[in-house]
Structure formats: C-alpha cells, structure tokens
Amino acid sequence: MYCPKCGTKNDDNAYRCTKCGIVIQGGAAKKKASTAVIVLVVAAAALVFFALIGILAAIAIPSLVNHQTKARNVIAQTEVRNVCHAAAKFFMDHPDKAVTLAVLQEQGIGANPDIEVSIENGTMNGLFIRARHKKGNKVYVADKNCAIREIQP
C-alpha cells in the first residue's frame, strides 16, 4: 500500500505511513461505522418518539370525545332551562294562552341550530318542554315548575 501523501510503499496492514506518519487505513472505516451507529440511534429515537405520541393520542382522544359529549349535554340542559323560564315569564302576562317556540323566539329566546327543542304541551298547567343536542346522548325535559330531569332518549 502506498502513502497518499508522500508515496512511500508501506506494508498492506500498516496503519500509518512509515515515512510521514499519516494514517493510511482504518480512519474511513471507523467513520463509516460511527455514521451507521448515529443513523441507527436517530432512527430508534424517532421510533420511540412516534410510539409515545401514539400512546398519548390513544389516551387523549377518547377522553376529549367524552368531554365534548358532556359539554353538549350541558348545553341542551341549559337550553331547556332557558326556554322554561321564558315560558314562565310568558304565562305571567298571558295565563290563559298556550306558549309556542315561535312566541318565545319573538321574546328573544334564540334558537340554537344544534339543539332540538320541542314544547309538547304549551299550557300553563301542563307545560312539558323537551331538549336534546344533536351530537349529545341525553334528553332533558322540564315541567311547569321548571324542574329539569333527564329521560332516556
């Protein structure tokens, strides 16, 4: 093997040149080996990182969906309460009339498009209001005393 710097002939197994002392073999092989190790370590770290992200997502996503459903149910419960109180106010002024959603909307009760509200009995003594969020899983009803309870859908 000849030295790339000075051109001196060296033994084929020599690590350094016998004349100038420059490393003539072994350096490139070590560099390739260390590069392969670095690539493997980075790949393993990326694999662990993505595995952890997957585990966290598997825990967090169902919890998020559950909390969203609970929030939608609370919105439906609040809506039935607001409609009931508006109906009670309507009956103070008109005790002999029946209340409808249209009448309550004229009084300022906004219709949330995600909430299904129905007044099944609009009389003062038999008031029965039902509300359900379209993406919720519970139905709420209110009676003439605005007592709200959950019923099976």
Residue pairs with C-beta under 8 A, 6 or more apart in sequence:
1 9
1 10
1 11
1 12
1 14
1 24
1 25
2 8
2 9
2 10
3 10
3 17
3 19
3 20
3 22
3 24
4 22
4 24
5 17
5 20
5 22
6 17
6 19
6 20
6 22
8 17
8 18
8 19
8 20
10 17
10 18
10 24
14 24
14 25
15 23
15 24
15 25
15 26
16 22
16 23
16 24
17 24
68 135
69 135
69 136
69 137
72 114
72 133
72 135
72 136
73 133
73 136
73 137
73 138
73 140
75 112
75 114
75 115
75 133
75 136
76 115
76 131
76 132
76 133
76 136
76 138
76 139
76 140
77 131
77 138
77 140
77 148
79 112
79 115
79 117
79 131
80 117
80 129
80 130
80 131
80 140
80 141
80 142
80 148
81 142
81 146
81 148
82 109
83 101
83 104
83 109
83 117
83 119
83 129
83 131
83 142
84 127
84 129
84 142
84 146
84 148
85 146
86 104
86 107
86 108
86 109
87 99
87 104
87 119
87 122
87 127
87 129
88 146
89 107
90 97
90 99
90 103
90 104
90 107
91 99
91 124
91 127
95 124
96 124
98 122
98 123
99 119
99 122
99 127
100 119
100 122
101 109
101 111
101 117
101 118
101 119
105 111
111 117
114 133
114 134
114 135
115 131
115 132
115 133
115 134
116 131
116 132
116 133
116 134
117 129
117 130
117 131
118 129
118 130
118 131
119 127
119 128
119 129
120 128
120 129
120 130
121 127
121 128
124 144
125 144
126 144
127 142
127 143
127 144
128 141
128 142
128 143
129 141
129 142
130 139
130 140
130 141
131 139
131 140
131 141
132 138
132 139
132 140
132 153
137 153
138 150
138 153
139 150
139 151
139 152
139 153
140 148
140 149
140 150
140 151
141 148
141 149
141 151
142 148
